[in-house]
Structure formats: structure tokens, C-alpha cells
Amino acid sequence: MTANSHVIGPLVVGGRVLGAIPWSGGFGEAKTTFGADTFREERPGSWSFSQTVNRNGTTGAVTSITNAPLAKSGPDTTQTNAGAFVLHEWTPVQPLTLSAGGRFDWFNTTTDLSPIAPAVLPAFIGKNDVDRTAPTGSVGAVYRILPTLDLLGSVATSFRQPTNSEMFSSSTTSIPNPNLVPETGLTFEGGFRVHVADATLKVTAFNSRYENFLQTVAVTFPGCSPCTQSQNIGKAEVNGIELEERWQVTPTVNLFGNATYLHGTNTTTGRPLPFLAPFRGRVGVQYASLDASYSILAVVDWATSKNRIDTTAEFQTSGYAIPKLYATLQLGQLVDRRLGDTKLILGVENIFDTAYRDAATFVNRSNVNYRESLTNPLVEVGRNFTAKLQHTF
């Protein structure tokens, strides 16, 4: 039997408008930024067909061929979002800047009721056109304690509406969940920034706490075992530290890097949150010619090994360091001025063709049931070459 499935990629359209109003007077300097954005994703359902060939058990000769015609195997789904936001930044005295922002979102998520398997159709009825609204906000402060040292702090709420795929799409290894509710969170962040004429170092630590945390989990369902489903798993907490640095060594040479440490726990079960890279980052150096006609960028993406895992959902992964090299050529300067701001960007990634798995590799229950191999979980791309032509109007 030969089966084929045609999965059509989604069409996403959207836009954004943004404005800003500066303020000044007897109460310091201020700026209000406001705007709105929207998107709509239309995800057509998949189509499939199959052919079954029967053969004589003795001679191997074909005795019959049965074709199942092309038929729709999944429903059309959509998700629409519209949001408005405002951010007010106020510097009442030179060392201190305060900020407060808010956002209001509306989501509409829909699905057709055909074709949906009769066994799960009752779960969709009444939930095939869902509207949700979400207010979120944040407050923060920057205190310039010294000319070269800033203290940073903020508190923010978050909201994640389940996607139409998570709620309504199905496959041979996953089932939909129209009962999903939005994930909400509260994040506390604090840190410092050191800056001198040619260098900057920023270090921040954060604690994020989530309700109705959305996660892909292994489930058993008639006709789909093992398989996965997006679920609200309860409460979760993620702690982390982020470091960013940049140093302009000379007018043409720039060093930069970042590193992030994450520690996530499902506080309902006590298990580690899967698919979080524990410690990863990037280091790099860039050379840019004085006339800005070309630049060369060398980076190394790295991660340590991951052994604090949820064994029902993922494998351990080894550490890695993957070098990449890029060159950007300003053709308007190097070839012909009539080309204007046209760039040719050439790159070679994974230079030594290393076989590795990203520290946040997604592994579903089906993968865990089989031994780890080059393709389980999926290895990252080997050595590859890229070329990009970009023109800015």
C-alpha cells in the first residue's frame, strides 16, 4: 500500500502601525509610543490518497489494484489576532527612567467541522469558533547609579493563545485538543548594564511563573498509539540568567557574545520542562572595512550537554560548538553605484560538518520508543552554503 498526504502551508497576512509622542516640561522628559497590529492565518486542511496493490502469494503477479481517490483529510482552520498597545517612558530626573505599558488582544480561532472523525467530532461542536480577549501589561525602571552602571528591573504579565494547529489539526502521530485554554504568565526581571565608550555588558536574571502552561505530551488514543497532544499541564516555572556583551576593539573589529542559562520545572508534577536548552550561547567576531563596503563575520553557536530531562518526552543531548562564517558585500560600492543599497550575503554554516542535535530538539513519544540514532531525534543540518541578495529601497 502506498499512501500520500499533501499538507498545504498556511497563508499569513498582517500589518502594524506605530506612532510616538515626545513630551517635555517641568516634570522631566517623556515619550509615549502607541500602535496596533494584526494578523490572520489561514491553514487549509490536508489532502490524501492511497493505492493498494494485491499480489499472488506464489508468483508475485499483481492480482488487483485499488485506488482511494484524492480526498480531504483535515479541516480548514483560521486564527485572527488584533491588538493595541501603548508604552509610556518617563525620566523625571536624569538618573531615573520609569516605564509602564499595556496591550489588549482579541483572538478568533475557527475550524470547519468536516472532515473530522466521528469519534472526536462531539468535542469540536460548540468550540469550532472561539473568541478570546487578553489584557497584558508591564512596569519597569532603569536607574543610572553611576555614569557607567545602570540598574534594571521590570514586572510583566504574558498571554499565549493556543494556535489553530494545536487546537484543531491532526496527523498520524498527533491529535487535536479543542479544549485548550490560554496560557498566562508573570515574569520578574532584574539586572545591570555596564557601558563604556567602546563596550557594553548586560546581565539579567528572571523568574517566570505560568498558569495553564501549554506543552506537547504523550497520550494514548484509539487508532493513534503512541501519539502526542497539546495540553494545559497546570503550573510551571522557568528561572534564567542572560548575558550579552559587545566590544568595539578597533574601528574595524567588533567582538560580541551572549549566553543564556534556563531551569524549567512543571511545578504540578515536579518534572523538568522538556525542550529547554539548559546553557547555550553565541560568540563572534566581525571585521568591517572602514568604507563599509564589505564585512566578514565569524560566529560559534554552542551549548552544553543536557541531562536534566523529562525521560517521557526527550533524550539527553551532548554539547556542541558549531562555527559559521559569513561575508556581506555592498554591491553599490564594490560593483556599481547604480545598484544602491544592494547586498550580497554569502555564508557557510557548520563548517566541519558536525553531526549534532540542538539542545532544544523536539522529541515526541514515538521517537522515545525507539533507540537514539542519527535521525532520532533529528540531527541538525550538516555543512551548508547560503547566498542571499538583498536590496533596500
JOLIN-V748513 format. One record per run of one state. SS is the DSSP state (h for helix, s for strand, l for the rest). FROM is the first residue (numbers start at 0). LEN is the number of residues. If there is no record, write none. Layout:
SS:FROM:LEN  SS:FROM:LEN
This chain:
l:0:1  s:1:5  l:6:4  s:10:15  l:25:2  s:27:16  l:43:3  s:46:9  l:55:6  s:61:11  l:72:4  s:76:17  l:93:2  s:95:16  l:111:6  h:117:7  l:124:4  s:128:18  l:146:2  s:148:12  l:160:3  h:163:5  l:168:5  s:173:1  l:174:8  s:182:13  l:195:3  s:198:13  l:211:2  s:213:8  l:221:2  s:223:9  l:232:3  s:235:13  l:248:4  s:252:14  l:266:5  s:271:1  l:272:6  s:278:10  l:288:5  s:293:10  l:303:2  s:305:1  l:306:10  s:316:1  l:317:2  s:319:11  h:330:4  l:334:2  h:336:3  l:339:2  s:341:8  l:349:15  h:364:4  l:368:4  s:372:1  l:373:1  s:374:2  l:376:1  s:377:1  l:378:5  s:383:8  l:391:2
